[in-house]
Amino acid sequence: MNQFIATQNSLMFENDIIGMAWSDRVSFEEIKKKTGVSEKEVIKIMRKSLKKKSYLLWRKRVRGRITKHRKLFKSKFLT
């Protein structure tokens, strides 16, 4: 029974991360702050959890997107 609960919690945690990663408004820095999961780990979770085409579309969308990278966002609007 405990293994079932642990598995359910793990799946909910991964689903939360996937939802935040798909969101345009949530940066990788915010994901790290809320969950402790780094950008590289988010990418691994997305690669493992999504279909190949969905993963490629997501990577294309977030690569270089200033709202997903807080440092790029700040430098773009503060200069």
PDB file of N, CA, C and O in Angstrom, chain B, residues numbered from 101:
ATOM      1  N   MET B 101       0.821  -1.194   0.000  1.00  0.00           N
ATOM      2  CA  MET B 101       0.000   0.000   0.000  1.00  0.00           C
ATOM      3  C   MET B 101       0.864   1.258   0.000  1.00  0.00           C
ATOM      4  O   MET B 101       0.570   2.194  -0.743  1.00  0.00           O
ATOM      5  N   ASN B 102       1.918   1.307   0.807  1.00  0.00           N
ATOM      6  CA  ASN B 102       2.787   2.481   0.852  1.00  0.00           C
ATOM      7  C   ASN B 102       3.475   2.721  -0.482  1.00  0.00           C
ATOM      8  O   ASN B 102       3.685   3.868  -0.877  1.00  0.00           O
ATOM      9  N   GLN B 103       3.828   1.639  -1.183  1.00  0.00           N
ATOM     10  CA  GLN B 103       4.462   1.780  -2.490  1.00  0.00           C
ATOM     11  C   GLN B 103       3.486   2.425  -3.476  1.00  0.00           C
ATOM     12  O   GLN B 103       3.889   3.247  -4.299  1.00  0.00           O
ATOM     13  N   PHE B 104       2.203   2.056  -3.394  1.00  0.00           N
ATOM     14  CA  PHE B 104       1.175   2.639  -4.253  1.00  0.00           C
ATOM     15  C   PHE B 104       1.058   4.139  -3.997  1.00  0.00           C
ATOM     16  O   PHE B 104       0.979   4.925  -4.942  1.00  0.00           O
ATOM     17  N   ILE B 105       1.046   4.538  -2.732  1.00  0.00           N
ATOM     18  CA  ILE B 105       0.945   5.958  -2.378  1.00  0.00           C
ATOM     19  C   ILE B 105       2.178   6.702  -2.862  1.00  0.00           C
ATOM     20  O   ILE B 105       2.058   7.803  -3.399  1.00  0.00           O
ATOM     21  N   ALA B 106       3.358   6.127  -2.683  1.00  0.00           N
ATOM     22  CA  ALA B 106       4.588   6.760  -3.143  1.00  0.00           C
ATOM     23  C   ALA B 106       4.569   6.933  -4.657  1.00  0.00           C
ATOM     24  O   ALA B 106       4.999   7.967  -5.168  1.00  0.00           O
ATOM     25  N   THR B 107       4.070   5.921  -5.384  1.00  0.00           N
ATOM     26  CA  THR B 107       3.985   6.006  -6.834  1.00  0.00           C
ATOM     27  C   THR B 107       3.008   7.096  -7.250  1.00  0.00           C
ATOM     28  O   THR B 107       3.291   7.863  -8.170  1.00  0.00           O
ATOM     29  N   GLN B 108       1.859   7.172  -6.581  1.00  0.00           N
ATOM     30  CA  GLN B 108       0.860   8.191  -6.882  1.00  0.00           C
ATOM     31  C   GLN B 108       1.427   9.592  -6.635  1.00  0.00           C
ATOM     32  O   GLN B 108       1.233  10.489  -7.455  1.00  0.00           O
ATOM     33  N   ASN B 109       2.122   9.784  -5.518  1.00  0.00           N
ATOM     34  CA  ASN B 109       2.734  11.075  -5.214  1.00  0.00           C
ATOM     35  C   ASN B 109       3.784  11.449  -6.253  1.00  0.00           C
ATOM     36  O   ASN B 109       3.877  12.607  -6.661  1.00  0.00           O
ATOM     37  N   SER B 110       4.565  10.476  -6.673  1.00  0.00           N
ATOM     38  CA  SER B 110       5.593  10.709  -7.676  1.00  0.00           C
ATOM     39  C   SER B 110       4.971  11.137  -9.003  1.00  0.00           C
ATOM     40  O   SER B 110       5.463  12.053  -9.662  1.00  0.00           O
ATOM     41  N   LEU B 111       3.882  10.464  -9.389  1.00  0.00           N
ATOM     42  CA  LEU B 111       3.201  10.821 -10.637  1.00  0.00           C
ATOM     43  C   LEU B 111       2.588  12.207 -10.556  1.00  0.00           C
ATOM     44  O   LEU B 111       2.652  12.965 -11.525  1.00  0.00           O
ATOM     45  N   MET B 112       1.993  12.556  -9.416  1.00  0.00           N
ATOM     46  CA  MET B 112       1.422  13.895  -9.254  1.00  0.00           C
ATOM     47  C   MET B 112       2.523  14.943  -9.315  1.00  0.00           C
ATOM     48  O   MET B 112       2.340  16.004  -9.913  1.00  0.00           O
ATOM     49  N   PHE B 113       3.663  14.654  -8.698  1.00  0.00           N
ATOM     50  CA  PHE B 113       4.798  15.570  -8.711  1.00  0.00           C
ATOM     51  C   PHE B 113       5.293  15.788 -10.144  1.00  0.00           C
ATOM     52  O   PHE B 113       5.531  16.924 -10.555  1.00  0.00           O
ATOM     53  N   GLU B 114       5.447  14.705 -10.898  1.00  0.00           N
ATOM     54  CA  GLU B 114       5.873  14.812 -12.292  1.00  0.00           C
ATOM     55  C   GLU B 114       4.851  15.575 -13.123  1.00  0.00           C
ATOM     56  O   GLU B 114       5.220  16.387 -13.971  1.00  0.00           O
ATOM     57  N   ASN B 115       3.572  15.318 -12.886  1.00  0.00           N
ATOM     58  CA  ASN B 115       2.527  16.041 -13.617  1.00  0.00           C
ATOM     59  C   ASN B 115       2.570  17.531 -13.326  1.00  0.00           C
ATOM     60  O   ASN B 115       2.354  18.345 -14.224  1.00  0.00           O
ATOM     61  N   ASP B 116       2.846  17.898 -12.077  1.00  0.00           N
ATOM     62  CA  ASP B 116       2.978  19.315 -11.722  1.00  0.00           C
ATOM     63  C   ASP B 116       4.155  19.947 -12.463  1.00  0.00           C
ATOM     64  O   ASP B 116       4.043  21.054 -12.990  1.00  0.00           O
ATOM     65  N   ILE B 117       5.271  19.245 -12.500  1.00  0.00           N
ATOM     66  CA  ILE B 117       6.450  19.755 -13.195  1.00  0.00           C
ATOM     67  C   ILE B 117       6.167  19.906 -14.689  1.00  0.00           C
ATOM     68  O   ILE B 117       6.534  20.915 -15.291  1.00  0.00           O
ATOM     69  N   ILE B 118       5.523  18.920 -15.285  1.00  0.00           N
ATOM     70  CA  ILE B 118       5.194  18.982 -16.714  1.00  0.00           C
ATOM     71  C   ILE B 118       4.273  20.166 -16.989  1.00  0.00           C
ATOM     72  O   ILE B 118       4.465  20.888 -17.968  1.00  0.00           O
ATOM     73  N   GLY B 119       3.286  20.366 -16.140  1.00  0.00           N
ATOM     74  CA  GLY B 119       2.377  21.503 -16.304  1.00  0.00           C
ATOM     75  C   GLY B 119       3.104  22.833 -16.223  1.00  0.00           C
ATOM     76  O   GLY B 119       2.848  23.735 -17.021  1.00  0.00           O
ATOM     77  N   MET B 120       4.011  22.959 -15.259  1.00  0.00           N
ATOM     78  CA  MET B 120       4.778  24.205 -15.131  1.00  0.00           C
ATOM     79  C   MET B 120       5.710  24.391 -16.321  1.00  0.00           C
ATOM     80  O   MET B 120       5.888  25.509 -16.805  1.00  0.00           O
ATOM     81  N   ALA B 121       6.307  23.296 -16.794  1.00  0.00           N
ATOM     82  CA  ALA B 121       7.234  23.389 -17.924  1.00  0.00           C
ATOM     83  C   ALA B 121       6.506  23.823 -19.197  1.00  0.00           C
ATOM     84  O   ALA B 121       7.064  24.574 -19.997  1.00  0.00           O
ATOM     85  N   TRP B 122       5.269  23.360 -19.395  1.00  0.00           N
ATOM     86  CA  TRP B 122       4.492  23.747 -20.578  1.00  0.00           C
ATOM     87  C   TRP B 122       4.033  25.194 -20.490  1.00  0.00           C
ATOM     88  O   TRP B 122       3.828  25.841 -21.517  1.00  0.00           O
ATOM     89  N   SER B 123       3.871  25.708 -19.283  1.00  0.00           N
ATOM     90  CA  SER B 123       3.366  27.068 -19.101  1.00  0.00           C
ATOM     91  C   SER B 123       4.395  28.096 -19.559  1.00  0.00           C
ATOM     92  O   SER B 123       5.576  28.000 -19.228  1.00  0.00           O
ATOM     93  N   ASP B 124       3.938  29.062 -20.313  1.00  0.00           N
ATOM     94  CA  ASP B 124       4.836  30.121 -20.781  1.00  0.00           C
ATOM     95  C   ASP B 124       5.210  31.088 -19.673  1.00  0.00           C
ATOM     96  O   ASP B 124       6.249  31.742 -19.754  1.00  0.00           O
ATOM     97  N   ARG B 125       4.403  31.190 -18.659  1.00  0.00           N
ATOM     98  CA  ARG B 125       4.599  32.177 -17.600  1.00  0.00           C
ATOM     99  C   ARG B 125       5.506  31.705 -16.462  1.00  0.00           C
ATOM    100  O   ARG B 125       5.924  32.517 -15.636  1.00  0.00           O
ATOM    101  N   VAL B 126       5.813  30.421 -16.406  1.00  0.00           N
ATOM    102  CA  VAL B 126       6.622  29.879 -15.307  1.00  0.00           C
ATOM    103  C   VAL B 126       8.037  29.625 -15.816  1.00  0.00           C
ATOM    104  O   VAL B 126       8.252  28.811 -16.713  1.00  0.00           O
ATOM    105  N   SER B 127       8.994  30.335 -15.229  1.00  0.00           N
ATOM    106  CA  SER B 127      10.385  30.175 -15.658  1.00  0.00           C
ATOM    107  C   SER B 127      11.006  28.935 -15.022  1.00  0.00           C
ATOM    108  O   SER B 127      10.483  28.386 -14.052  1.00  0.00           O
ATOM    109  N   PHE B 128      12.128  28.510 -15.588  1.00  0.00           N
ATOM    110  CA  PHE B 128      12.844  27.370 -15.012  1.00  0.00           C
ATOM    111  C   PHE B 128      13.328  27.702 -13.602  1.00  0.00           C
ATOM    112  O   PHE B 128      13.393  26.820 -12.745  1.00  0.00           O
ATOM    113  N   GLU B 129      13.663  28.947 -13.360  1.00  0.00           N
ATOM    114  CA  GLU B 129      14.096  29.357 -12.025  1.00  0.00           C
ATOM    115  C   GLU B 129      12.968  29.200 -11.010  1.00  0.00           C
ATOM    116  O   GLU B 129      13.203  28.785  -9.875  1.00  0.00           O
ATOM    117  N   GLU B 130      11.733  29.534 -11.423  1.00  0.00           N
ATOM    118  CA  GLU B 130      10.591  29.370 -10.530  1.00  0.00           C
ATOM    119  C   GLU B 130      10.306  27.887 -10.265  1.00  0.00           C
ATOM    120  O   GLU B 130       9.966  27.510  -9.144  1.00  0.00           O
ATOM    121  N   ILE B 131      10.441  27.062 -11.284  1.00  0.00           N
ATOM    122  CA  ILE B 131      10.258  25.613 -11.100  1.00  0.00           C
ATOM    123  C   ILE B 131      11.278  25.102 -10.092  1.00  0.00           C
ATOM    124  O   ILE B 131      10.942  24.316  -9.207  1.00  0.00           O
ATOM    125  N   LYS B 132      12.526  25.548 -10.227  1.00  0.00           N
ATOM    126  CA  LYS B 132      13.592  25.133  -9.295  1.00  0.00           C
ATOM    127  C   LYS B 132      13.257  25.574  -7.868  1.00  0.00           C
ATOM    128  O   LYS B 132      13.436  24.814  -6.917  1.00  0.00           O
ATOM    129  N   LYS B 133      12.770  26.809  -7.732  1.00  0.00           N
ATOM    130  CA  LYS B 133      12.452  27.340  -6.411  1.00  0.00           C
ATOM    131  C   LYS B 133      11.290  26.568  -5.769  1.00  0.00           C
ATOM    132  O   LYS B 133      11.328  26.281  -4.573  1.00  0.00           O
ATOM    133  N   LYS B 134      10.264  26.233  -6.553  1.00  0.00           N
ATOM    134  CA  LYS B 134       9.077  25.571  -6.012  1.00  0.00           C
ATOM    135  C   LYS B 134       9.274  24.071  -5.778  1.00  0.00           C
ATOM    136  O   LYS B 134       8.724  23.508  -4.831  1.00  0.00           O
ATOM    137  N   THR B 135      10.059  23.428  -6.645  1.00  0.00           N
ATOM    138  CA  THR B 135      10.158  21.973  -6.575  1.00  0.00           C
ATOM    139  C   THR B 135      11.552  21.457  -6.263  1.00  0.00           C
ATOM    140  O   THR B 135      11.707  20.310  -5.844  1.00  0.00           O
ATOM    141  N   GLY B 136      12.575  22.293  -6.462  1.00  0.00           N
ATOM    142  CA  GLY B 136      13.949  21.836  -6.271  1.00  0.00           C
ATOM    143  C   GLY B 136      14.500  21.099  -7.482  1.00  0.00           C
ATOM    144  O   GLY B 136      15.578  20.509  -7.402  1.00  0.00           O
ATOM    145  N   VAL B 137      13.781  21.120  -8.609  1.00  0.00           N
ATOM    146  CA  VAL B 137      14.186  20.401  -9.811  1.00  0.00           C
ATOM    147  C   VAL B 137      14.849  21.386 -10.772  1.00  0.00           C
ATOM    148  O   VAL B 137      14.259  22.408 -11.120  1.00  0.00           O
ATOM    149  N   SER B 138      16.069  21.081 -11.198  1.00  0.00           N
ATOM    150  CA  SER B 138      16.814  21.978 -12.082  1.00  0.00           C
ATOM    151  C   SER B 138      16.287  21.913 -13.511  1.00  0.00           C
ATOM    152  O   SER B 138      15.487  21.041 -13.852  1.00  0.00           O
ATOM    153  N   GLU B 139      16.744  22.846 -14.341  1.00  0.00           N
ATOM    154  CA  GLU B 139      16.338  22.880 -15.748  1.00  0.00           C
ATOM    155  C   GLU B 139      16.701  21.577 -16.456  1.00  0.00           C
ATOM    156  O   GLU B 139      15.896  21.036 -17.214  1.00  0.00           O
ATOM    157  N   LYS B 140      17.907  21.074 -16.213  1.00  0.00           N
ATOM    158  CA  LYS B 140      18.322  19.810 -16.840  1.00  0.00           C
ATOM    159  C   LYS B 140      17.424  18.657 -16.421  1.00  0.00           C
ATOM    160  O   LYS B 140      17.078  17.806 -17.241  1.00  0.00           O
ATOM    161  N   GLU B 141      17.044  18.626 -15.145  1.00  0.00           N
ATOM    162  CA  GLU B 141      16.157  17.572 -14.669  1.00  0.00           C
ATOM    163  C   GLU B 141      14.757  17.697 -15.275  1.00  0.00           C
ATOM    164  O   GLU B 141      14.121  16.691 -15.590  1.00  0.00           O
ATOM    165  N   VAL B 142      14.278  18.941 -15.439  1.00  0.00           N
ATOM    166  CA  VAL B 142      12.976  19.165 -16.086  1.00  0.00           C
ATOM    167  C   VAL B 142      13.022  18.632 -17.508  1.00  0.00           C
ATOM    168  O   VAL B 142      12.082  17.977 -17.959  1.00  0.00           O
ATOM    169  N   ILE B 143      14.103  18.905 -18.213  1.00  0.00           N
ATOM    170  CA  ILE B 143      14.255  18.431 -19.590  1.00  0.00           C
ATOM    171  C   ILE B 143      14.224  16.900 -19.623  1.00  0.00           C
ATOM    172  O   ILE B 143      13.596  16.309 -20.502  1.00  0.00           O
ATOM    173  N   LYS B 144      14.906  16.256 -18.661  1.00  0.00           N
ATOM    174  CA  LYS B 144      14.900  14.788 -18.605  1.00  0.00           C
ATOM    175  C   LYS B 144      13.496  14.252 -18.352  1.00  0.00           C
ATOM    176  O   LYS B 144      13.077  13.280 -18.981  1.00  0.00           O
ATOM    177  N   ILE B 145      12.770  14.884 -17.433  1.00  0.00           N
ATOM    178  CA  ILE B 145      11.398  14.454 -17.134  1.00  0.00           C
ATOM    179  C   ILE B 145      10.519  14.613 -18.369  1.00  0.00           C
ATOM    180  O   ILE B 145       9.727  13.727 -18.691  1.00  0.00           O
ATOM    181  N   MET B 146      10.658  15.734 -19.054  1.00  0.00           N
ATOM    182  CA  MET B 146       9.850  15.979 -20.252  1.00  0.00           C
ATOM    183  C   MET B 146      10.193  14.951 -21.338  1.00  0.00           C
ATOM    184  O   MET B 146       9.297  14.425 -21.998  1.00  0.00           O
ATOM    185  N   ARG B 147      11.460  14.670 -21.521  1.00  0.00           N
ATOM    186  CA  ARG B 147      11.882  13.699 -22.537  1.00  0.00           C
ATOM    187  C   ARG B 147      11.316  12.315 -22.237  1.00  0.00           C
ATOM    188  O   ARG B 147      10.881  11.599 -23.139  1.00  0.00           O
ATOM    189  N   LYS B 148      11.329  11.948 -20.949  1.00  0.00           N
ATOM    190  CA  LYS B 148      10.856  10.628 -20.534  1.00  0.00           C
ATOM    191  C   LYS B 148       9.325  10.522 -20.606  1.00  0.00           C
ATOM    192  O   LYS B 148       8.792   9.465 -20.946  1.00  0.00           O
ATOM    193  N   SER B 149       8.625  11.606 -20.290  1.00  0.00           N
ATOM    194  CA  SER B 149       7.180  11.544 -20.122  1.00  0.00           C
ATOM    195  C   SER B 149       6.375  11.844 -21.379  1.00  0.00           C
ATOM    196  O   SER B 149       5.256  11.353 -21.532  1.00  0.00           O
ATOM    197  N   LEU B 150       6.931  12.643 -22.275  1.00  0.00           N
ATOM    198  CA  LEU B 150       6.183  13.042 -23.469  1.00  0.00           C
ATOM    199  C   LEU B 150       6.484  12.138 -24.655  1.00  0.00           C
ATOM    200  O   LEU B 150       7.514  11.466 -24.704  1.00  0.00           O
ATOM    201  N   LYS B 151       5.561  12.138 -25.604  1.00  0.00           N
ATOM    202  CA  LYS B 151       5.839  11.476 -26.875  1.00  0.00           C
ATOM    203  C   LYS B 151       6.946  12.259 -27.563  1.00  0.00           C
ATOM    204  O   LYS B 151       7.133  13.443 -27.283  1.00  0.00           O
ATOM    205  N   LYS B 152       7.676  11.616 -28.454  1.00  0.00           N
ATOM    206  CA  LYS B 152       8.827  12.247 -29.096  1.00  0.00           C
ATOM    207  C   LYS B 152       8.438  13.554 -29.783  1.00  0.00           C
ATOM    208  O   LYS B 152       9.120  14.565 -29.608  1.00  0.00           O
ATOM    209  N   LYS B 153       7.377  13.553 -30.545  1.00  0.00           N
ATOM    210  CA  LYS B 153       6.950  14.758 -31.273  1.00  0.00           C
ATOM    211  C   LYS B 153       6.569  15.876 -30.305  1.00  0.00           C
ATOM    212  O   LYS B 153       6.911  17.037 -30.530  1.00  0.00           O
ATOM    213  N   SER B 154       5.867  15.531 -29.234  1.00  0.00           N
ATOM    214  CA  SER B 154       5.483  16.532 -28.234  1.00  0.00           C
ATOM    215  C   SER B 154       6.716  17.122 -27.559  1.00  0.00           C
ATOM    216  O   SER B 154       6.797  18.330 -27.334  1.00  0.00           O
ATOM    217  N   TYR B 155       7.674  16.254 -27.239  1.00  0.00           N
ATOM    218  CA  TYR B 155       8.914  16.729 -26.619  1.00  0.00           C
ATOM    219  C   TYR B 155       9.648  17.687 -27.553  1.00  0.00           C
ATOM    220  O   TYR B 155      10.109  18.741 -27.117  1.00  0.00           O
ATOM    221  N   LEU B 156       9.762  17.332 -28.831  1.00  0.00           N
ATOM    222  CA  LEU B 156      10.458  18.188 -29.792  1.00  0.00           C
ATOM    223  C   LEU B 156       9.746  19.533 -29.956  1.00  0.00           C
ATOM    224  O   LEU B 156      10.404  20.568 -30.056  1.00  0.00           O
ATOM    225  N   LEU B 157       8.427  19.530 -29.983  1.00  0.00           N
ATOM    226  CA  LEU B 157       7.672  20.785 -30.068  1.00  0.00           C
ATOM    227  C   LEU B 157       7.905  21.647 -28.831  1.00  0.00           C
ATOM    228  O   LEU B 157       8.079  22.861 -28.935  1.00  0.00           O
ATOM    229  N   TRP B 158       7.908  21.010 -27.660  1.00  0.00           N
ATOM    230  CA  TRP B 158       8.149  21.745 -26.421  1.00  0.00           C
ATOM    231  C   TRP B 158       9.550  22.359 -26.410  1.00  0.00           C
ATOM    232  O   TRP B 158       9.716  23.530 -26.071  1.00  0.00           O
ATOM    233  N   ARG B 159      10.558  21.559 -26.783  1.00  0.00           N
ATOM    234  CA  ARG B 159      11.946  22.072 -26.801  1.00  0.00           C
ATOM    235  C   ARG B 159      12.079  23.239 -27.762  1.00  0.00           C
ATOM    236  O   ARG B 159      12.741  24.230 -27.455  1.00  0.00           O
ATOM    237  N   LYS B 160      11.455  23.125 -28.917  1.00  0.00           N
ATOM    238  CA  LYS B 160      11.508  24.209 -29.899  1.00  0.00           C
ATOM    239  C   LYS B 160      10.872  25.477 -29.320  1.00  0.00           C
ATOM    240  O   LYS B 160      11.360  26.586 -29.535  1.00  0.00           O
ATOM    241  N   ARG B 161       9.776  25.290 -28.584  1.00  0.00           N
ATOM    242  CA  ARG B 161       9.060  26.422 -28.007  1.00  0.00           C
ATOM    243  C   ARG B 161       9.840  27.108 -26.900  1.00  0.00           C
ATOM    244  O   ARG B 161       9.858  28.337 -26.838  1.00  0.00           O
ATOM    245  N   VAL B 162      10.484  26.349 -26.026  1.00  0.00           N
ATOM    246  CA  VAL B 162      11.133  26.962 -24.857  1.00  0.00           C
ATOM    247  C   VAL B 162      12.572  27.381 -25.110  1.00  0.00           C
ATOM    248  O   VAL B 162      13.125  28.170 -24.344  1.00  0.00           O
ATOM    249  N   ARG B 163      13.184  26.872 -26.164  1.00  0.00           N
ATOM    250  CA  ARG B 163      14.579  27.202 -26.423  1.00  0.00           C
ATOM    251  C   ARG B 163      14.697  28.699 -26.719  1.00  0.00           C
ATOM    252  O   ARG B 163      14.180  29.188 -27.724  1.00  0.00           O
ATOM    253  N   GLY B 164      15.374  29.403 -25.844  1.00  0.00           N
ATOM    254  CA  GLY B 164      15.601  30.831 -26.041  1.00  0.00           C
ATOM    255  C   GLY B 164      14.425  31.720 -25.677  1.00  0.00           C
ATOM    256  O   GLY B 164      14.516  32.938 -25.837  1.00  0.00           O
ATOM    257  N   ARG B 165      13.327  31.159 -25.194  1.00  0.00           N
ATOM    258  CA  ARG B 165      12.160  31.959 -24.808  1.00  0.00           C
ATOM    259  C   ARG B 165      12.509  32.752 -23.554  1.00  0.00           C
ATOM    260  O   ARG B 165      12.894  32.175 -22.537  1.00  0.00           O
ATOM    261  N   ILE B 166      12.375  34.059 -23.627  1.00  0.00           N
ATOM    262  CA  ILE B 166      12.845  34.879 -22.514  1.00  0.00           C
ATOM    263  C   ILE B 166      12.020  34.688 -21.246  1.00  0.00           C
ATOM    264  O   ILE B 166      12.541  34.883 -20.147  1.00  0.00           O
ATOM    265  N   THR B 167      10.753  34.315 -21.366  1.00  0.00           N
ATOM    266  CA  THR B 167       9.954  34.120 -20.157  1.00  0.00           C
ATOM    267  C   THR B 167      10.291  32.820 -19.442  1.00  0.00           C
ATOM    268  O   THR B 167       9.963  32.673 -18.264  1.00  0.00           O
ATOM    269  N   LYS B 168      10.938  31.871 -20.118  1.00  0.00           N
ATOM    270  CA  LYS B 168      11.330  30.621 -19.478  1.00  0.00           C
ATOM    271  C   LYS B 168      12.688  30.744 -18.791  1.00  0.00           C
ATOM    272  O   LYS B 168      13.048  29.905 -17.965  1.00  0.00           O
ATOM    273  N   HIS B 169      13.424  31.765 -19.124  1.00  0.00           N
ATOM    274  CA  HIS B 169      14.747  31.980 -18.544  1.00  0.00           C
ATOM    275  C   HIS B 169      14.763  33.365 -17.910  1.00  0.00           C
ATOM    276  O   HIS B 169      14.893  34.371 -18.608  1.00  0.00           O
ATOM    277  N   ARG B 170      14.631  33.416 -16.604  1.00  0.00           N
ATOM    278  CA  ARG B 170      14.494  34.673 -15.871  1.00  0.00           C
ATOM    279  C   ARG B 170      15.648  35.637 -16.160  1.00  0.00           C
ATOM    280  O   ARG B 170      15.429  36.845 -16.248  1.00  0.00           O
ATOM    281  N   LYS B 171      16.867  35.123 -16.307  1.00  0.00           N
ATOM    282  CA  LYS B 171      18.014  35.990 -16.583  1.00  0.00           C
ATOM    283  C   LYS B 171      17.847  36.709 -17.915  1.00  0.00           C
ATOM    284  O   LYS B 171      18.118  37.906 -18.008  1.00  0.00           O
ATOM    285  N   LEU B 172      17.406  35.997 -18.944  1.00  0.00           N
ATOM    286  CA  LEU B 172      17.171  36.619 -20.247  1.00  0.00           C
ATOM    287  C   LEU B 172      16.055  37.649 -20.156  1.00  0.00           C
ATOM    288  O   LEU B 172      16.132  38.715 -20.767  1.00  0.00           O
ATOM    289  N   PHE B 173      15.009  37.324 -19.386  1.00  0.00           N
ATOM    290  CA  PHE B 173      13.864  38.209 -19.237  1.00  0.00           C
ATOM    291  C   PHE B 173      14.284  39.522 -18.584  1.00  0.00           C
ATOM    292  O   PHE B 173      13.908  40.600 -19.046  1.00  0.00           O
ATOM    293  N   LYS B 174      15.065  39.428 -17.508  1.00  0.00           N
ATOM    294  CA  LYS B 174      15.513  40.630 -16.796  1.00  0.00           C
ATOM    295  C   LYS B 174      16.432  41.467 -17.669  1.00  0.00           C
ATOM    296  O   LYS B 174      16.277  42.687 -17.727  1.00  0.00           O
ATOM    297  N   SER B 175      17.378  40.844 -18.345  1.00  0.00           N
ATOM    298  CA  SER B 175      18.321  41.610 -19.152  1.00  0.00           C
ATOM    299  C   SER B 175      17.632  42.269 -20.344  1.00  0.00           C
ATOM    300  O   SER B 175      18.040  43.352 -20.763  1.00  0.00           O
ATOM    301  N   LYS B 176      16.612  41.646 -20.890  1.00  0.00           N
ATOM    302  CA  LYS B 176      15.900  42.180 -22.039  1.00  0.00           C
ATOM    303  C   LYS B 176      15.140  43.452 -21.667  1.00  0.00           C
ATOM    304  O   LYS B 176      15.109  44.404 -22.446  1.00  0.00           O
ATOM    305  N   PHE B 177      14.529  43.475 -20.484  1.00  0.00           N
ATOM    306  CA  PHE B 177      13.677  44.595 -20.110  1.00  0.00           C
ATOM    307  C   PHE B 177      14.327  45.611 -19.187  1.00  0.00           C
ATOM    308  O   PHE B 177      13.775  46.690 -18.971  1.00  0.00           O
ATOM    309  N   LEU B 178      15.472  45.291 -18.649  1.00  0.00           N
ATOM    310  CA  LEU B 178      16.147  46.243 -17.767  1.00  0.00           C
ATOM    311  C   LEU B 178      17.222  47.048 -18.499  1.00  0.00           C
ATOM    312  O   LEU B 178      17.763  48.005 -17.945  1.00  0.00           O
ATOM    313  N   THR B 179      17.529  46.669 -19.721  1.00  0.00           N
ATOM    314  CA  THR B 179      18.546  47.428 -20.466  1.00  0.00           C
ATOM    315  C   THR B 179      17.906  48.378 -21.430  1.00  0.00           C
ATOM    316  O   THR B 179      18.605  49.099 -22.143  1.00  0.00           O
TER     317      THR B 179
END
